[in-house]
């Protein structure tokens, strides 16, 4: 895989290196912070990107400097033939890393395939280690499958990151049990501020469980907690308890303090480009493809979008044409 292709920067000097690609808007869980209880109105298949369209887009973006692709959803593994698509994606010149974010319900059956394809990092969405709270949060009784998936991933040697959305009155008592996983296991547990992308808007008049509050909770339980160096362009602030096998992280997704180094873009399952999680879409790539656009013209459309990127999530939200009411499952996280 080549690293000699040119690197594109946005209008704020940030490189565009990382694509979050949603392969479906469907999910087999109904997490209350992600979508309404009744679910969402899933789009007809013809309105979603085909795998062929995703491969073409990924190839064009690789020519512009994208090196990492994270597969998201919905839940990626509810889409048929996902591993066949991943094999083709891994062959695109310039793509050096493929990662997956999953809820773990179906993932366990595909671990050998993922290893063979070259996937090394899996982010597991897990908000509690308590079966009843899991059922209450996800509206499904699938905790035991997810728990088994976690340990199978670790046993198979994957780099595992647990993503936990911190929700007042729902799972704050799970912060410390999840953090203690890092004592024995080489896992990164990342606590995420809740965002309003649930199909309903914000659940709270004021968000109390922000980065400082989560950090305070961890420091009180682990007085020796130390800040460690954050990887380049990281959205998480990383910490470690001395002697523990894993790491802790906090993602300030609502207060948006990491925007200055953001190198990622998002493509929804419907083919809408988002240059910021908080914008409402800046380019309908699906329609451009189906109108017969050439790769060269498509590259120019991407370049134009990247050079008009908002400085941060607050500017992106101000520029929206409507209030935030979409579900996280429709925008790929």
N, C-alpha and C positions, 0 to 999 in steps of 0.2 A: 504494500500500500504506500502510495507516494505522499510526501509532505512538501512537495516542491510547488504546489499550486499557490496562486496569489491569495492573500488574506484580505477580505473586505472589512472595512471599519464603518461604523455608523457615524452620524453627524456629531456625536459626542466623544469620538475616539475609541469606542468600545468595539472589539472584534466580534464578528458574527461567526461563531464556531460550533454552536450547539443547537440542534433541532429537536424539539419535543414533538413527536409525531403521533397523533391519536389515530388508531386504526379502526376504532368503532366508537359509537356513542352509547352502546348498550352495556349493561352491567347486571351481574347476578346477585348483587347486594343492593340494599336501599338505605345507605347511610344517611341519617337525617340531615347532616350538615352538607351533603353533596346534592341531594335532590329531594323533592317532596315525597311524602309517603306513597302516594299513588303512582310514583314514577314520573317519567317524562314521555311526551309523544315522540317516539322514535321515528326517525325519518325513513322513508322507503329506501331500499338498497340502492336504487339508481341515483339517489341524491348524495350518496357517500362516495368518496374516492375509491376507485378500484386499486388493487395492488399494483397494477401496471402504471397507473397514474402516480402512485406514491413513489415508485422506483424512479420514474422520470424526474419528478420534482427533487428527490433526494440527490440524483445525479447532477442536476443543474446546480443545486445548492453546494454540493461538494466542490464543484468547479469554482465557486465563489469563496470557499474557505471553510465550509462546515466540515467538522471532523468527527463529531460525536452525534449519534442519533439515539434518543431515548424513546422507546415505544410505550405509549400510554393508551388510555381509553377515555371513558368507560373502562371495562375490564378487557385487556387485550386478548386473553385466551378464550373469550366467547366467540371470537371471529374465526371462522373455519380456515384451515390451512395456514395458520399464522407462521409455523416454523418453516414452511416452504418459502414464504415471503422473506423471512429473516435470512435464509440462506442466500437468496438473490441480493438482498440488501448488503450483506457482508462482502459481496463481490464488487461493489462499486468502488472505483478508484478514488482514493482520498478519504473514505470513511474508515477511520481507525478504531472506533469504539462503538459498540451497540450495547445499550443497557435497557432494562425493562422495569416498569413500575406495575405492580400487580397486587390484587387483594389476597392471592394465595389459595383460593378455593379450588381452582382447577390446575394450578401451576405444577404441582408435584409430578404429574404424569409426563412432563416435558423436560425434566432436568437434564437427562442424557442428551437430548436433542440440542438444548441450549449450550451445553458444554461443547458439543461437536461443532456448532456454528461459530463459537468463539465468544459468546456472551459470558462476561465475567462478573458483572455487577447487577444485582437484583434489589430493587427497593420494594419492601413489603409494607403495605398499608395495614397497620394494626394499632388500634386505639386503646386496647385494654387486654389484660391477661385473665380477665374474669369472664367466664362463659355467659353468665346472665347479663352482664353489662354489654358484652359483645352483641348479644341478641337484641338488647334494647337499642343500641346505637345503629346496628346494621339492619334491623328488622328481619334477620335471618339467623337460624341456628347452625352456623357453619364454623364455629370457633375451633373445634377439634381438628378439622381439615387444615385450617390456617396454621394452627400450632404445629401440626406434623410437618407442614410445608416449611416452616421456619427452621426446624431442626434438620430436616432433610437438606435444605439449602446449605446450612452450616457444615453438615457432614460431607457434602459434595464439594466443599471448598470454594463456594461462591463468596464474593464480597457482598455482605448483606447489610442493608441499611433499613431500619425500621422507621417508618413515617407515622408519627402519632399527632393527630390534631387535638390540641388541648381545649376542652370545652367545659365551661363552668357548669357545675351541677350535674355533669355527666361522667367525667372520667378523671378529674383532678387527683383522685385517690390512687390512680394508676401511674402517676408520674414516677414515683419512687420504685415500685415493683419493676417497671419497665427499665428504669435506669440501672437497677441492680443486675439486669441481664449482662451488662458490660463487665461485671466482675469476673464471670466465668467464660464468657463467649467473646470472640473477636468481632463483635457486631457494633455498628454505629446506630445509636438510638437518637432520632432527631425529633424534637418537640416543635410543633408548628402552631403559630397563632391562627385561630379560626378566621376564615375569610367569608365574605358574603355571597360566595358563588354556590348557592344551595337551591336555586330556583325560587327562593322566597325573599332574599335580602338578608340583612343582618339579623341575628337572633337576639342581640343585646343592644340597649340604648348606649351603653359604654362597654368596651371590651376590657375586662379587668385582667385577664390572663395574657398579658403581653410579655415580650422578651424579658424585661427586668423582673417581673413577678415570677416567671418560670425559673429564671436563674437564681433568684433568692430561695425558692423552694429547694433547688438542688444544693445550693451552698449550705443551707441549714442542715441537710441530711448528710452531706459529704464535705466537712469543713476543709479538707485538703484539696478540694476541686481546683484544678489548674487550667488556665487558658492555654491552648496549644495553637500552633500556626494553622491558619486556614488555607486550604488549597486555593490557587488562583481562581478568581471568578466564582467562588463558592457563595451559595445563598445562605449557608448555615454558619453560625459561630460555634467553634469546636472547643470542647473541654474534655478533660480526662481526670479520673480519680487515680492517683499514683498506685501502681500495682494491679490495676484492673486491666483485663485483656482487651476491652473495647473502648469506644469513645462515646461521648454525648455531644449533641448538637442542638442548637435552637435556631429556628428559621422565623425571622420577623416578617412573615408574609403579609400581615395586615399593616404594620407600622412601616414596612418597606424601607428599611435602612440599608439594604444591600444593592439598591438599584444602580449605584455608581459604577459597579463592575459587572453588570449583567451582560453575558455574552450569548444569551439564548433567545430563540424565537419559537413560536408555536404554530402548528398547522392542525386545525380541527379535522375531525373525520369528514366534515362536509367540504373540506378544501379551502377554508378561510385562513388566511395568514394573520397571526397576531404577533406584532413586534413587542408587545407587553401583555402580561396576564390581564391587566386592568383595562385594556382597550376593547372596543367592540368589533374588532376586525378591520384590517386596512386594505385587504386585497382578496378577491375571490379567485383563487388559483384554479379551482375546478372549472369554472366557467371559461377562463382563459384557455385552458387545455382543450376543452370541448369545442371551442370556437376555431381551433386549428392553429394556435399561436406557435411560432418556431421557438426552439431552445434559445436562440440568440435574443429574441424579443422578450422571452420570459425572464432571462437573466437581467435585462434592462428594467423590467417591472420590479424585480426583487431589489435591484440596486436603488431604484427610486424610493421604494418603501423604506429601506434601511437608512437612507439619508434624510428621512423625515421622521425619525423615531423620537418619541417623547423622552425627555430627560429622565423621568422616573414614573412610578405608578400613579402618583398624584396628578401629574400633568396628563397622563393617559386617561385617567378617570374623568378629569375636567373636560377632555376633548370628546368624550363619548356622546353619541346622539341620543342615548336613553340611559335610564338608571340601571344599575346592576340587578338583573333578575334571572340571568341564565344559571344553569346548573353546571357544576364542575365537570360532570360527566360529558357535557357537550363541548367543552373547550380543551380537554386534555391535560388539565393541571399545570 
